[in-house]
Amino acid sequence: MQLLEERILKDGKVYSGNVLKVSGFLNQLIDEELLFEVGKEISVRFCEQEVTKILTVEASGIAIACAAAHYMHVPVLFAKKSKTSNLADDCYTADVVSFTHNNTATIVVEKSFLSSDDKILIVDDFIARGAAIKGLRSIIDQAGATLVGCAIAIEKGFQGGGDALRAEGIKVESLAIVDSMTDDSLTFRH
């Protein structure tokens, strides 16, 4: 998606350790117009999949998931990164290693929110090695639901997570795929 690539080049910041910071326009301070263009593009790419719910992980994926859900007319379900006192006792859980935060979190979804009838589209802001997607897939599998694909705003193609999912036959649509990244340059895969 050219619009997203242009914005990454203009306002994204690269930090050591292969960290791409887009918090000034995509996942903390959010450019609403860009966000809804991203959501519209996701809906176009998955309009034939009969999605019943969009699933993401808190917090950065929620806005993108909501924008896509707006166009797809489906609800958004997000996995919490910790079990809070207001969650039901009956939950699906999975452990996720965070590349960005360098820790492991147990993600949680109440069982009443996900059923075997659901056709799930996973939406997230980034994919690097695919750990968050792996955790969300585990929750989908626990529920007996069907994964119809993954929509990612930015894929770090050089870290292999998206390609590994594609090799498994999963439909992965990334709107911008960063092929290489150094302190002073980014290249995209087309």
Secondary structure as GFF3:
##gff-version 3
##sequence-region A 1 190
A	DSSP	alpha_helix	2	11	.	.	.	ID=ss1
A	DSSP	beta_strand	13	15	.	.	.	ID=ss2
A	DSSP	beta_strand	19	21	.	.	.	ID=ss3
A	DSSP	pi_helix	23	27	.	.	.	ID=ss4
A	DSSP	alpha_helix	32	45	.	.	.	ID=ss5
A	DSSP	beta_strand	53	57	.	.	.	ID=ss6
A	DSSP	alpha_helix	60	72	.	.	.	ID=ss7
A	DSSP	beta_strand	76	79	.	.	.	ID=ss8
A	DSSP	beta_strand	91	98	.	.	.	ID=ss9
A	DSSP	beta_strand	103	110	.	.	.	ID=ss10
A	DSSP	three_ten_helix	111	113	.	.	.	ID=ss11
A	DSSP	beta_strand	119	127	.	.	.	ID=ss12
A	DSSP	alpha_helix	131	143	.	.	.	ID=ss13
A	DSSP	beta_strand	146	156	.	.	.	ID=ss14
A	DSSP	three_ten_helix	157	159	.	.	.	ID=ss15
A	DSSP	alpha_helix	161	167	.	.	.	ID=ss16
A	DSSP	beta_strand	172	182	.	.	.	ID=ss17
A	DSSP	beta_strand	185	188	.	.	.	ID=ss18
###
